[in-house]
């Protein structure tokens, strides 16, 4: 190739490359395809082909349910819940018996735990609770209940206002594992708020339960993680959970199904609940629906 031919080829190639670049960036408002690839992803930086997230309409008031949430209690009834029976009804699931009154409901002491009819895995949960105005008992016997995600992983509910107890058992604790980073408790009778982001554990097989029995050889692949805001204060920041709630023992994981009901604990104290909603959390880069 002569020098003249080389120069002509180079100039032509440069012009073609520039034309392609111009075409790729003809509408930079929508993104670029001449940018580097993101590590371990099929997308360029600012890729115009990358899926956009679905549109979610936020609530009109703080603490309200966004448009894609499942409202588990709106102040009227417990139709989204069922109850784990006790005594002669032990082992049975029944319609919820806890009393609804004035837009909230109270734990029906001794009647059994409340469970959602729907099952959940990775979630964002909003729940409000209030310990009794009349103070009775002390330590774990005062305003005690619990929010058990997947019916296993507990964020403790307890009246801890001027009520000493063990640190990993106070309100906001990952019960028996980690105390909260702060104690923003309100006075008895006032309403407290939990906003929880939960990542369910993963096991080595996707269908770890067959006819209620764990699959032999299934092992923990990723533990559960939880983030909790208690009255707007961060008390857990994607904290790894050691396993399901257990009393006076070290928690250990056992394989279970990928989704399970939420549970509210009956600890024989008339704790009240209201304004409960949940969002199932998806993964990144899902097509907008």
N, C-alpha and C positions, 0 to 999 in steps of 0.2 A: 504494500500500500504506500503510495506517495504521500509526502507531507500535505499536499493540497487535498488529497482524498481523505486523509486522517482528519484534517481540520473540518472538512465538510461533514464527515460522519459525526464528529463530536458536536458540532453546532446543531445538526439535525436531531441528535439524541437529546441534547439539552433542551431544544424547543419542544420535543415530544414530551419529555419529563415535566417541563413547566406546564404544558397544556393539561397533562394528567393531574398534576397537583392543583391547577386551577379548577378542574372539574370536580376533584374531591372536596375542595373547599369552596365550592360555588355558593354554599349557604352555611357559613361558619356558625350561624346561630344554632344550627342543628347538630353540629359536631364535626369531627375530623376522622379521616381514615389514613392519614399519613403520619400519625403519631405513634409512639412506641406501644407495643403490646403490654398489657398489664400482666404481671407474673402469674403463671398458672391459670390464666383465664383466657377465653377466646375473644376478648374485647380489646380494642385500642383504647388509649386514654381519650376520653370525650367521644367515644364511638357513637355515631348516629343510629346504628342498628341495635344498640343495647336496649332491652325492654324497659319501659317506664313502669313505675309502681302503680298499683290501683289507687284510685281516688277515694279517700275516706273523709267524710264530713265530720268535723269535730262537734262536740256537744255545745249547745248554746251557753251552758253554765259550767263553771269548773267542777270537775268530779263527775260530770254526766257521761253517759255512754256514747261513744262515737258510732257512726252509722254501721260499721261492720261488727259491732259487738253483739254477743249473746247476753241479753239481760236475764240474769238469774233470779233477781228479786227487784220489783219495781214499786214495792210498798203495798201491793194488793193481795197476793196469794203466794202459796208455795208449790204451785203446779210443776215447777221445774226441778223439784226436789222429791226425794223419797227418804224413808227412815229405816235404819237398821234396828230391828226389834230386840227387846230384852225380855227376860222372864219367860212366860209361856210363848212369846213370839220370837224367841232367840233364833237366829239363823234365817229369819224371814225379812224381806224387804216390803215395807208397807208405805201407804201414803203418809206424807209428813204430818205430824201431830203438833208441832210447836205452834204456839199461839201468835197470830198476826194481829197487831193492834196499833193504830195511829201511825201507819206507814213503816213500821218495823216489826220484827218478830223476836221472841225471847226463847232461849234454850228451855226446853221442857225437861227439867231435871229428872233423870232416871228413866226417861222414855227411849233413849237411844240416839246415836249419832245421826246427823243429816247428811245425805249424799245427793249429788246432782244426778239426774237421770241421764244426762249426756256425759260422755267421757272426753278427757282432754290430755294433751301432752305438753308441748311448748306453748306457754300462754303469757298474756298480760292480764293481771287480775286487779280489779278495784273492789274493795270491801270496806265498809264502815261498821264500827262496833262501839258499844258503850257498856262499861261495867255498872253494876247497880248503884243507884244514888245512896241507898242505905248501906253503909259499910258493915259487913259481917265477915268474921274470920280473919285469917292472916296468912302470909306467905302464899303457898299454892292453893289454899282454901278460900281465896278471896277473888271473886270475879274471874274465875279460870274457865277458859275454853281453848280452842285452837283452830287454826286454818290448816288443814292437811291436804296438800296438793297431791294429786294421784292417790288420795286416801292414805298417804304414807309419810310425806315430807312436811314436817310441821313448822309453821311460824306461830309461836306461842301468843295467846291472848290472855292477859292477866291484868288485874288492877294492881299496878306497882306504885301508885301515888302514895308516898310515905309508907310503903309496905315492903320491908326488906325480905329478900328471898335469894336463892342461889342465882348467880349471874347468868348461867346458860339456861335458866328457866323463867326469866322475866319477860315481860311483853316485848315483842319484836325479836326475841331470840330464835335461832334455829335450835329447837329444843334439844337439850342435852349435848350440844355440839359447840355452838358459837354464840356468845352474848352479842347484843346489838352494839354498834359503834357509839351510840348515844342513847339517852333516855328522854325522849320528848313527850312523855305521857301527860295526858290531861287529867283533870280531877274526876273522881267518880261521878258518873251520871252524864259527863260530857262526851261528845262523839269523837272517836279516834278514826283515822284513816290509814289503811294499808294500800299501797300501790306496789304490786309485786310483778317482777319479770322472772319467769321460771324456764329453765332449759332442762328437759327431761333427760334422764340417763339413757345411754345406749348400750345395748348388749351385742354380743358377737353374732347373734342370729336375729333376723328381723321379726320372726314369729316365735317369740320365746315361750309362749304359753300354748299348750295343746290340751284341750279339755280341762283347763284349770291347773295343769301340772307343768312346772318349768321344764324346758327342754334340757336333756342331759348334756352337759358340756358347755352350755351357754355361759359366757363370762362377761364381766364388765368391760366395755370398750371405752366409755366416756362417762364420768360421774355427772350427777346433777349439779347445776349452778343456779344461784338465786340472787336477785337484786331486790332490795326492799326499801321503799320510802315510807317512813312512819310519821304521819302528820307533816309530810313534806320534807322530812329530814332523812338523808341517806343513812341507813343503819346496817345494810349489807351491800357490798359492791361486787357483783358477780362472784359471790363466795361459793367455793366448792363445798358440797354437802357430803358428809361421811357415809350417809345411807339413810334409811327410813328412821322415823322417830322410835326410840326405845327408852324405857325408864331404867335408870341406874345400870346401864350396860353401854358398851361401845357399839355404835351403829355399824352394820355391815350390809352390803348390797346382796340381794338375791334377785335373780332374773324375774322380770314381770312384763306384762303387756305394755305396748308403746303408748296407750292412752288408758286413763282410769278416771273415775269420778272425783270431783272435789268433795271434801268432807269438812263439816263443822262439828266439833267435838262436844259431846254432852259430858260435862264434868260436874254436873249437879249444881251449877251456879247459874242464876238467871241473867246471863249476858245477853244483850240485845244486838241485833244486826239490821242493817238497811243498805240500800243502794249498792247492789252487788252485780257486777258485770264482768265479762271475760272476753278476750279476743284470742283466737288461735293464731299463733305466729308462724308464718311461712318462712321460706328461704329467699335469698337474694336472686334477682334476675328472672323472676317468674313473669310470664306474659301478662299484661294488663287485661283484666276481664271487664 
